[in-house]
Amino acid sequence: MSIEVQNLLKQYGEQKAVNDVSFSLGKGEIVGFLGPNGAGKSTTMKMITGYLQPDAGNIKVCGVAVDEDVMQVKKKIGYLPESNPLYYEMYVKEYLKFIAGVHRVQNATSKIQHVIELTGLTIESKKKIGQLSKGYKQRVGLAAALLHDPEVLILDEPTSGLDPNQIIEIRNVIKEQGKNKTVLFSSHILQEVQAICDRVIIINRGEIVADNKVEDLKLNTKSNRISVTFSTKIDIGKLKNLAAANDVHLIHEHSYSISTNDTNELRRQLLEFAVAGQLDIISLQTEGNSLEDIFRNLTTTN
């Protein structure tokens, strides 16, 4: 396995940021790492790359234990952190030359040119990094992660700040790299994850709540939410008072998403609620098992 994580724990005071997390990734896998803000994604990634020390648990990258030889591990990993720290006064090629020196890359000039072309930086390659847009700064970070041709890529929000056309380009880069590397990446753009990954790991409150292929998650996860749209605005408190409703979220002006343990009973109660209040229901449907629905069902706090 390229990445092996066993019983990982990271604690800040009384809070367990990462709690007994275990998973493994093989070569050629592109795995989406999902979770709400503060769920433990970035903390887990930092521990895998050796930038944070776990309080308990074991991590191996390409068979090398992180706590035994962190420098060897870093040679095997290309890491794009969420914050993407860069030297803004350096020119793009100058910065990549610096990174090549850190990794002792052979034939650095040709490899720098290759990653510049690969990440679509050619037209901006003669500028200072500080002059670039957020999207192009993100590309510089990705180019630096790829420069030493690592076996494993850890990408924390790699498409952050990119426009739709740029997202497609970087998506294709990630898919191409995933043919012979192991890729673990996080994103809040669930459509991107679905387009790139066959498998997703979902973490919530520091614990893994799902680890499966996307299609299997869809088949095995029964939807427990109903979307309802009324012709007028409804007091959300009255919807929360329905016996079969667990929680209610406003989708937009007159539309609500309601979680339940019994969709049939909730539908019946909503119809009775509408009749009693002389309300018109425009639409009433059980939400589908898209990745977005599954993510919300697994990470929404009741």
Secondary structure, DSSP 8 states (H G I E B T S, - for coil): --EEEEEEEEEETTEEEEEEEEEEE-TT-EEEEE--TTSSHHHHHHHHTTSS--SEEEEEETTEETTT-HHHHHHHEEEE-SS----TTSBHHHHHHHHHHHTT-TTHHHHHHHHHHHTT-GGGTTSBGGGS-HHHHHHHHHHHHHTT--SEEEEESTTTT--HHHHHHHHHHHHHHTTTSEEEEE-S-HHHHHHH-SEEEEEETTEEEEEEEHHHHHHH----EEEEEESS---HHHHHTSTTEEEEEEEETTEEEEEES-HHHHHHHHHHHHHHTT--EEEEEE----HHHHHHHHH---
